[in-house]
């Protein structure tokens, strides 16, 4: 798919807990492993369980994000760069909480369970509305 100018509408599906947070307005961002969404685009927010669209929002900002994963003492550890700059563990936890997780470690475990890391890296976008 190639963008040929103008705004685009994207379907953005969420699993149960994150769909509930987005539907009530408490979740206003998402991580996606893509680089095609731009500010001004429209997102149709939908439940991954039912496919039902529950909201339509306009993207306010998009920033590249890289999340790295490593194992230390049998535990998965994560770090992140947002917009090409490293963020602190506190900032990473805040980003994860805004995305519907309890902390950065839970976000890392979730992404790992879905097989979203390639060579220990998740490369995508932080999309905010």
N, C-alpha and C positions, 0 to 999 in steps of 0.2 A: 504494500500500500504506500502511496506517495501523496503527500499533501501538495495541492496545487492552489495555494493562496486561500485566503478566507478562513472562516471559523468552521470547525468540525464538531459533530456530536459523537460522543463515545459512550458505549455502554460499560458501566463499571459495576461488577458484581461483588457482593460481600457475603461472607459466611454469617451464620446466626448471630453471635454476639456483636460483631462489628456492623452488621446490617441494622440491628436494633439501635446501636449508638448513632449511626448515620441518620436513621429515620427520625430520631427525636432531636437531631441537631447538635448532639454532643460530640460527634466525630466530624471534623471539617478538613480532614486531610487523608491521604492514602499513599502508600508506596506501591509503585508498579514497575515491573521490570521491562521498561520500554523507554523510548526517547522520542515519542511522537506527539505527546499532548503539549499544547501551548496555552499560555494565558489567553483568556477570551473564549476558549473552546467551551462547549457545553458537555456536562457529564449527566447521563441518565443513571441514577443510582438504583440498583436492583438487588433483590435477595437471590443469592446463589441457590438457595433451597427451592424457591418457587419460580424464580425468573421474573417475578412481579416488580415492575418499576415503582418505586415509592417516592422519588423526588427527582427534580431536574435542577442542576446548579451550574453556575458559571465559574470556570477556573480563574482564580485570582493570581496565583503564582505557581511556577514550576521550577524546581531546582534539582540538579543532578545529585544523586546520592550513591555512595558506595559503602556497603557494609561488609566487613571482613570477619571471618570466623577462624578460630583456632581452638585447639583442645589443650587444656592445662590441668594436670592432676585429675584427668577423667571428666572434667567439666568443659562445656562449650563456653568460650569467651568471645565477645563481640566488640567491635570498634566501628566507627563510622566517619566518613568524610561527607560533608554537605556543601555543595557548591565548590568542591575541590579543596576544602579546608577541613582539617581534623576537628571533631567536636569532642567535648569532654564526656566522661561517663555520665555525669549529671545531665548534660544536654541530650545524650543518647537515651537515657531513661525517660526524660520529658517528651522526646519525640515518640518513643514507644507508647507512652501513656496516652498521648494525643491520638495515636493510631488504634487505641483500644486494647492495649496490653498492660500488664501490671508493671513491667520494667523492660529494659533492653534485653536482658537474658531470656525472658519469655518470648520476645519478638524473634530473637536469634533461633531459639528452639523451634518455633512455629515455621519460620522460613526453611530451616534445615529439614524438618519433617516433610515439608512439601517438595523437597529437592530443588530449592531455588538458588543454592550456592553452586557456582562453577569455579573450580580451582580455588575454593575457599572464599570466593567473592560473590556478592549480590550487587549488580550494577543496574541502576534504574533511575526513577524520578520520584521526588516527593511532590505530590500534587495537592495544592491547597485551594479550598473554595470558601 
